[in-house]
Amino acid sequence: MKTLKIRWQRLISNGQTCPRCKSTEEELERAVSILEQSLTPLGIQVILEKEELSIEEFEKDTLQSNRIWINGRLLEEWIGGKVSQSQCCDICGPSECRTIEIEEESCEVIPAELIIRAGLLVASQLIENISESCCECEVSGSFTTNCCQKQSSP
């Protein structure tokens, strides 16, 4: 089974995160659920990893918070977005926090639709890799990577 790995990191201070990251977490979980429903039948497992940034790590580089990677690449790279920043809240202090700009819209909360779009782009590459490595024999209504057995001619 192929893997689509989503890794997300955000600031956690005294067990709390900012409203922006909290809302992104809700959007992320919704996106992961939709991706799992869509990709599991294609033989792609979706894995979500959540990482915490300490206040010390955050203060060194505020743009590290609310970052999402999909199979090792940042979300904005997959969808043609760019990173920006804007004032956040009291948990984040006076720092400006990460936003993503896409199609002239700035997103403080990363919407599920962008995560799904990036996930589907990754999945299409995973599927291409499957088809390149397999003759695509159909077995029981699904394609498998172990279906190609070269048979020698007599």
VEXLO-499418 format. One record per residue: x, y, z of N, C-alpha, C in turn; residue in one letter; residue number from 0. Coordinates in nm, 3 decimals, decimal comma. Layout:
BEGIN
      n_X      n_Y      n_Z     ca_X     ca_Y     ca_Z      c_X      c_Y      c_Z  r    k
        X        Y        Z        X        Y        Z        X        Y        Z  A  NUM
...
END
This chain:
BEGIN
      n_X      n_Y      n_Z     ca_X     ca_Y     ca_Z      c_X      c_Y      c_Z  r    k
    0,084   -0,118    0,000    0,000    0,000    0,000    0,089    0,124    0,000  M    0
    0,055    0,222   -0,083    0,127    0,350   -0,088    0,083    0,437    0,029  K    1
    0,167    0,535    0,064    0,137    0,621    0,179    0,137    0,767    0,139  T    2
    0,035    0,837    0,184    0,027    0,982    0,173    0,038    1,034    0,317  L    3
    0,152    1,096    0,347    0,179    1,139    0,485    0,162    1,290    0,496  K    4
    0,075    1,330    0,585    0,052    1,471    0,613    0,109    1,500    0,751  I    5
    0,198    1,597    0,755    0,260    1,637    0,882    0,227    1,783    0,907  R    6
    0,179    1,812    1,027    0,137    1,948    1,063    0,202    1,987    1,194  W    7
    0,254    2,109    1,200    0,310    2,157    1,326    0,252    2,293    1,360  Q    8
    0,235    2,313    1,491    0,179    2,437    1,539    0,229    2,465    1,679  R    9
    0,216    2,592    1,718    0,257    2,637    1,850    0,161    2,582    1,955  L   10
    0,218    2,527    2,061    0,142    2,488    2,180    0,209    2,558    2,298  I   11
    0,133    2,640    2,368    0,184    2,712    2,484    0,089    2,688    2,601  S   12
    0,140    2,627    2,706    0,059    2,593    2,823   -0,064    2,511    2,783  N   13
   -0,044    2,417    2,692   -0,153    2,330    2,647   -0,252    2,396    2,553  G   14
   -0,226    2,520    2,513   -0,317    2,595    2,428   -0,253    2,625    2,292  Q   15
   -0,336    2,641    2,193   -0,291    2,689    2,064   -0,379    2,808    2,026  T   16
   -0,340    2,881    1,925   -0,417    2,999    1,886   -0,543    2,958    1,809  C   17
   -0,641    3,045    1,798   -0,763    3,013    1,724   -0,735    2,976    1,578  P   18
   -0,636    3,039    1,519   -0,600    3,010    1,380   -0,555    2,865    1,365  R   19
   -0,467    2,821    1,452   -0,419    2,682    1,445   -0,528    2,584    1,486  C   20
   -0,611    2,621    1,584   -0,721    2,535    1,626   -0,817    2,511    1,509  K   21
   -0,850    2,617    1,436   -0,940    2,604    1,320   -0,873    2,526    1,207  S   22
   -0,743    2,548    1,188   -0,671    2,471    1,087   -0,674    2,323    1,122  T   23
   -0,661    2,290    1,251   -0,666    2,150    1,293   -0,801    2,087    1,257  E   24
   -0,909    2,159    1,278   -1,042    2,109    1,241   -1,053    2,087    1,091  E   25
   -1,002    2,181    1,013   -1,003    2,169    0,867   -0,915    2,052    0,821  E   26
   -0,802    2,036    0,887   -0,709    1,928    0,855   -0,773    1,792    0,881  L   27
   -0,839    1,778    0,992   -0,904    1,650    1,023   -1,018    1,620    0,926  E   28
   -1,090    1,724    0,884   -1,196    1,705    0,784   -1,134    1,661    0,651  R   29
   -1,025    1,725    0,612   -0,957    1,691    0,486   -0,903    1,549    0,490  A   30
   -0,843    1,510    0,600   -0,787    1,375    0,613   -0,899    1,272    0,601  V   31
   -1,011    1,297    0,662   -1,125    1,204    0,654   -1,170    1,187    0,509  S   32
   -1,182    1,296    0,437   -1,224    1,290    0,296   -1,119    1,219    0,212  I   33
   -0,992    1,251    0,235   -0,884    1,185    0,159   -0,882    1,035    0,188  L   34
   -0,901    0,996    0,313   -0,903    0,853    0,346   -1,016    0,782    0,272  E   35
   -1,133    0,841    0,272   -1,247    0,781    0,202   -1,220    0,767    0,053  Q   36
   -1,153    0,865   -0,004   -1,128    0,867   -0,148   -1,010    0,780   -0,189  S   37
   -0,907    0,776   -0,107   -0,781    0,714   -0,149   -0,761    0,570   -0,102  L   38
   -0,827    0,530    0,006   -0,812    0,393    0,054   -0,850    0,291   -0,053  T   39
   -0,961    0,310   -0,126   -0,993    0,214   -0,232   -0,888    0,207   -0,343  P   40
   -0,805    0,310   -0,354   -0,699    0,312   -0,455   -0,568    0,255   -0,401  L   41
   -0,571    0,205   -0,278   -0,451    0,146   -0,220   -0,355    0,249   -0,162  G   42
   -0,408    0,365   -0,124   -0,324    0,470   -0,066   -0,370    0,496    0,077  I   43
   -0,278    0,479    0,171   -0,305    0,501    0,312   -0,270    0,645    0,348  Q   44
   -0,359    0,714    0,417   -0,337    0,852    0,461   -0,296    0,849    0,608  V   45
   -0,182    0,911    0,637   -0,130    0,918    0,773   -0,118    1,065    0,812  I   46
   -0,170    1,099    0,929   -0,160    1,235    0,981   -0,071    1,235    1,104  L   47
    0,029    1,322    1,103    0,117    1,341    1,219    0,107    1,486    1,263  E   48
    0,086    1,505    1,393    0,078    1,640    1,450    0,199    1,662    1,538  K   49
    0,266    1,775    1,517    0,385    1,808    1,596    0,363    1,940    1,668  E   50
    0,420    1,950    1,785    0,409    2,071    1,866    0,536    2,153    1,857  E   51
    0,519    2,284    1,846    0,631    2,378    1,858    0,624    2,440    1,997  L   52
    0,737    2,449    2,062    0,742    2,518    2,191    0,742    2,669    2,166  S   53
    0,716    2,744    2,269    0,718    2,890    2,256    0,858    2,938    2,217  I   54
    0,961    2,867    2,266    1,098    2,905    2,231    1,125    2,883    2,082  E   55
    1,080    2,770    2,029    1,096    2,743    1,885    1,017    2,843    1,802  E   56
    0,897    2,874    1,848    0,811    2,969    1,778    0,875    3,107    1,773  F   57
    0,931    3,151    1,885    0,992    3,284    1,890    1,113    3,296    1,798  E   58
    1,183    3,186    1,772    1,296    3,188    1,679    1,250    3,208    1,536  K   59
    1,135    3,150    1,501    1,082    3,162    1,364    0,932    3,137    1,367  D   60
    0,856    3,244    1,372    0,710    3,232    1,385    0,645    3,164    1,265  T   61
    0,711    3,167    1,151    0,653    3,105    1,031    0,662    2,953    1,033  L   62
    0,720    2,897    1,140    0,725    2,751    1,155    0,591    2,696    1,201  Q   63
    0,509    2,781    1,262    0,381    2,736    1,315    0,276    2,731    1,205  S   64
    0,185    2,636    1,218    0,075    2,614    1,123    0,127    2,576    0,984  N   65
    0,232    2,497    0,981    0,291    2,447    0,856    0,242    2,306    0,831  R   66
    0,214    2,278    0,704    0,169    2,145    0,663    0,261    2,096    0,552  I   67
    0,310    1,973    0,570    0,386    1,905    0,467    0,304    1,786    0,419  W   68
    0,310    1,759    0,291    0,248    1,639    0,237    0,356    1,565    0,160  I   69
    0,384    1,444    0,206    0,493    1,362    0,152    0,622    1,443    0,137  N   70
    0,653    1,519    0,243    0,781    1,587    0,250    0,789    1,724    0,186  G   71
    0,685    1,767    0,116    0,684    1,900    0,053    0,579    1,986    0,120  R   72
    0,609    2,114    0,133    0,514    2,206    0,195    0,387    2,218    0,112  L   73
    0,277    2,233    0,180    0,146    2,246    0,115    0,148    2,353    0,006  L   74
    0,204    2,470    0,037    0,202    2,579   -0,061    0,279    2,546   -0,188  E   75
    0,378    2,459   -0,178    0,451    2,416   -0,299    0,361    2,331   -0,389  E   76
    0,279    2,247   -0,330    0,189    2,160   -0,408    0,081    2,240   -0,479  W   77
    0,033    2,348   -0,416   -0,083    2,419   -0,471   -0,049    2,552   -0,535  I   78
    0,079    2,584   -0,543    0,120    2,710   -0,606    0,090    2,832   -0,521  G   79
    0,092    2,815   -0,390    0,069    2,927   -0,300    0,199    2,985   -0,251  G   80
    0,188    3,091   -0,174    0,308    3,148   -0,113    0,279    3,183    0,031  K   81
    0,384    3,185    0,110    0,373    3,213    0,254    0,374    3,363    0,276  V   82
    0,287    3,404    0,365    0,283    3,542    0,409    0,264    3,540    0,560  S   83
    0,228    3,653    0,619    0,207    3,656    0,762    0,113    3,770    0,798  Q   84
    0,048    3,753    0,914   -0,041    3,857    0,965   -0,048    3,845    1,116  S   85
   -0,094    3,952    1,180   -0,108    3,954    1,325   -0,205    3,845    1,368  Q   86
   -0,173    3,778    1,479   -0,256    3,667    1,525   -0,328    3,702    1,654  C   87
   -0,283    3,650    1,768   -0,358    3,666    1,892   -0,265    3,670    2,013  C   88
   -0,324    3,668    2,131   -0,244    3,680    2,253   -0,154    3,560    2,279  D   89
   -0,194    3,440    2,239   -0,108    3,323    2,259    0,021    3,338    2,180  I   90
    0,010    3,395    2,062    0,126    3,413    1,974    0,204    3,539    2,009  C   91
    0,151    3,622    2,096    0,219    3,744    2,135    0,216    3,847    2,024  G   92
    0,316    3,933    2,021    0,317    4,039    1,921    0,361    3,990    1,782  P   93
    0,388    3,862    1,770    0,439    3,808    1,644    0,331    3,801    1,537  S   94
    0,377    3,812    1,415    0,288    3,786    1,302    0,303    3,639    1,267  E   95
    0,191    3,574    1,242    0,190    3,430    1,217    0,171    3,398    1,070  C   96
    0,197    3,275    1,038    0,195    3,224    0,903    0,056    3,229    0,841  R   97
    0,051    3,274    0,717   -0,068    3,264    0,633   -0,024    3,208    0,499  T   98
   -0,119    3,162    0,420   -0,089    3,117    0,284   -0,171    3,201    0,188  I   99
   -0,106    3,250    0,085   -0,175    3,324   -0,019   -0,187    3,235   -0,142  E  100
   -0,308    3,226   -0,193   -0,333    3,150   -0,314   -0,442    3,221   -0,393  I  101
   -0,416    3,237   -0,521   -0,512    3,302   -0,611   -0,560    3,434   -0,552  E  102
   -0,466    3,515   -0,506   -0,489    3,648   -0,451   -0,577    3,649   -0,326  E  103
   -0,588    3,535   -0,258   -0,662    3,527   -0,132   -0,565    3,485   -0,024  E  104
   -0,575    3,551    0,091   -0,491    3,517    0,204   -0,570    3,430    0,301  S  105
   -0,511    3,317    0,338   -0,577    3,222    0,428   -0,501    3,216    0,560  C  106
   -0,564    3,265    0,666   -0,506    3,250    0,799   -0,531    3,108    0,849  E  107
   -0,652    3,060    0,829   -0,687    2,922    0,857   -0,675    2,847    0,725  V  108
   -0,605    2,736    0,727   -0,585    2,661    0,602   -0,710    2,575    0,579  I  109
   -0,784    2,605    0,472   -0,910    2,533    0,449   -0,888    2,390    0,401  P  110
   -0,982    2,305    0,437   -0,977    2,163    0,397   -0,961    2,150    0,246  A  111
   -1,024    2,236    0,171   -1,020    2,227    0,024   -0,877    2,234   -0,029  E  112
   -0,794    2,320    0,030   -0,655    2,331   -0,015   -0,576    2,206    0,022  L  113
   -0,602    2,153    0,139   -0,533    2,031    0,183   -0,574    1,914    0,095  I  114
   -0,702    1,906    0,063   -0,751    1,799   -0,025   -0,691    1,813   -0,164  I  115
   -0,687    1,935   -0,216   -0,629    1,959   -0,349   -0,484    1,909   -0,354  R  116
   -0,407    1,946   -0,253   -0,267    1,903   -0,248   -0,258    1,751   -0,232  A  117
   -0,343    1,694   -0,147   -0,343    1,550   -0,128   -0,374    1,474   -0,255  G  118
   -0,466    1,525   -0,333   -0,500    1,459   -0,460   -0,387    1,470   -0,561  L  119
   -0,314    1,582   -0,559   -0,197    1,594   -0,646   -0,091    1,490   -0,610  L  120
   -0,069    1,473   -0,480    0,027    1,373   -0,434   -0,023    1,233   -0,473  V  121
   -0,151    1,207   -0,451   -0,207    1,076   -0,483   -0,193    1,046   -0,632  A  122
   -0,211    1,145   -0,717   -0,196    1,120   -0,861   -0,054    1,078   -0,895  S  123
    0,044    1,135   -0,825    0,182    1,093   -0,847    0,205    0,951   -0,796  Q  124
    0,146    0,919   -0,681    0,159    0,784   -0,628    0,098    0,682   -0,723  L  125
   -0,015    0,716   -0,782   -0,082    0,626   -0,876    0,002    0,610   -1,002  I  126
    0,060    0,721   -1,051    0,150    0,712   -1,168    0,264    0,618   -1,140  E  127
    0,322    0,627   -1,020    0,433    0,538   -0,984    0,390    0,393   -0,980  N  128
    0,268    0,367   -0,936    0,217    0,230   -0,937    0,206    0,180   -1,080  I  129
    0,148    0,260   -1,168    0,126    0,214   -1,305    0,257    0,199   -1,381  S  130
    0,358    0,277   -1,346    0,488    0,262   -1,412    0,558    0,133   -1,369  E  131
    0,530    0,087   -1,247    0,599   -0,030   -1,197    0,519   -0,158   -1,216  S  132
    0,402   -0,149   -1,276    0,316   -0,266   -1,289    0,251   -0,268   -1,426  C  133
    0,223   -0,386   -1,473    0,157   -0,400   -1,602    0,008   -0,371   -1,592  C  134
   -0,040   -0,342   -1,472   -0,178   -0,307   -1,446   -0,275   -0,422   -1,474  E  135
   -0,236   -0,541   -1,438   -0,328   -0,654   -1,449   -0,442   -0,631   -1,351  C  136
   -0,562   -0,657   -1,393   -0,674   -0,638   -1,304   -0,702   -0,768   -1,231  E  137
   -0,700   -0,759   -1,099   -0,724   -0,876   -1,016   -0,837   -0,841   -0,920  V  138
   -0,943   -0,915   -0,927   -1,057   -0,896   -0,837   -1,106   -0,752   -0,834  S  139
   -1,106   -0,686   -0,949   -1,159   -0,551   -0,957   -1,065   -0,442   -0,910  G  140
   -0,941   -0,476   -0,876   -0,847   -0,371   -0,835   -0,709   -0,402   -0,894  S  141
   -0,631   -0,295   -0,907   -0,496   -0,312   -0,959   -0,402   -0,342   -0,844  F  142
   -0,308   -0,431   -0,868   -0,211   -0,464   -0,765   -0,072   -0,453   -0,823  T  143
    0,026   -0,431   -0,735    0,163   -0,417   -0,782    0,232   -0,552   -0,798  T  144
    0,174   -0,658   -0,744    0,239   -0,789   -0,757    0,172   -0,874   -0,864  N  145
    0,099   -0,810   -0,955    0,024   -0,885   -1,054    0,110   -0,924   -1,175  C  146
    0,226   -0,866   -1,187    0,307   -0,890   -1,306    0,406   -1,003   -1,281  C  147
    0,379   -1,112   -1,334    0,469   -1,227   -1,324    0,515   -1,260   -1,465  Q  148
    0,642   -1,239   -1,493    0,691   -1,271   -1,627    0,691   -1,422   -1,644  K  149
    0,632   -1,462   -1,752    0,630   -1,604   -1,780    0,722   -1,629   -1,897  Q  150
    0,803   -1,731   -1,883    0,896   -1,763   -1,991    0,823   -1,840   -2,099  S  151
    0,862   -1,810   -2,219    0,802   -1,879   -2,334    0,862   -2,017   -2,347  S  152
    0,782   -2,116   -2,387    0,839   -2,252   -2,400    0,932   -2,263   -2,517  P  153
END
